[in-house]
Amino acid sequence: MNKPLRRISIFCGLLVLALLLRTNWLQYVKAEDLSTRKENRRVQIAQYASERGNIIVGGQPITGSVTTSGSDYKFKRTYLDGPMWAPVTGYASQAFGSSQLESLEDGILTGNDDRLFFDRTIGMFTGEKKQGGNVVTTLNPAAQKAAFTSLGSKKGAVAAIDPQTGAILALASTPSYDPSTFAGNSKADEKAWVTLKDSEDKNLVNRALRETYPPGSTFKVVTAAAALENNVVTDINAPTDTPEPYILPDTKTPMVNHASGCEKASLLRALEVSCNSVFANMGNKVGRDNMVKTAEKFGFNNDKIDTPVRAFGSVYDKTMDRPGNALSSIGQFNTAATPLQMAMVTAAIANDGKLMKPYMVDQVTAPNLDVLQKHEPEEMSRPLSAANAQKVQQMMVDVVENGTGTGAKINGVTVGGKTGTAQHGEKNAKRPYAWFISYAKTDKGSPVAVAVVIEDSAADREDITGGGLAAPVALAVMNAVLKGQG
């Protein structure tokens, strides 16, 4: 072969080799990246080419699918009681993607999960249409309805947990939205989406998991736990050394009490009437580092609490000074918590000091209902001993029987609770948030712990109290769970 032909042959060979390398690179190395790119319409078309599996609550689906016309997407999502369940399901939209369970469990719901490979393969031979699997939740339908309807037109959130397992029983957020209104890709869907996305009320935000608030006096149960665990207090009925007025450490600023009889008040009495001075004093005596340790055992400063939807991290400041720590010990200053976090605090106390990891997916199933994955309850931490937990329980029961939480009483049932009114805004000028945390206990243990927060801008300032606004919501949720137990 002459020299020019040899050069041409080598050049052509290199081109073929380059083509082969490029093809293999695209097919094997970049395949997943290309197939999941949002610009790849084939992925989206395939995603909506068959009916999605369902999200199940109480044995019944709260989702569905309907056919659409005039679109590349054959099916779109529908929701039963969409606004009530949106904080649980999230949304699945042909035009705007998906969120929460609809997003995290998309593989199961679309039928594309590797665990459904056998079902897909059998379907190829039998001619059966591709089907998605189902996501079975831990939610209690009656508790969720009680939470949602009790919140009504108020802006706020509810989180309820089974203390013994960590199963989430209710997760409500208001104002809410109906995911069905933008599940398609029409102009009407786009209009509904834009309206919600730009809403000042933040309808799309799941306040129960992804909004943090100053917890106010509800945090005093954490401070009580820290004081007991660090032996600052051993007898909850003994007088403390809290003067009146109590001056914040390293300052000349007196701590303001909204209750009377706080001078040298016992821990039991201080929680009953919600003495700021006593708990600021206890927090200072425990010290910032030990307060941080206790708060973190309850779940604070953890930004990886997955339910499986990830909750925002609640905060107890690790670097603040002594007066900051004293203020934080009453749930103010930089302290911030989600409703889920405060439900976790309550659940740990009700469960004799054992905090179970919160979760809301009980199992995932194949289209034929075979169980693919079953959740097993998992212990998360031990924030306080059983003996100390029972002391805090005694204090919380006293709040409901004799103190600020009488609105949560249930005949024949032991109820422990704590009210909270959390100041916020520059110089505390904004309307405070109303909090209430509580648990119900029977001879079989505690089946429910609840946290309620209401940010009610329509109420007069003096009417915004945890006992007045939030306690009736918690009461309705607890009653719903207890009724379901027979």
Disulfide bonds with the S-S distance in Angstrom:
Cys262-Cys275 2.10
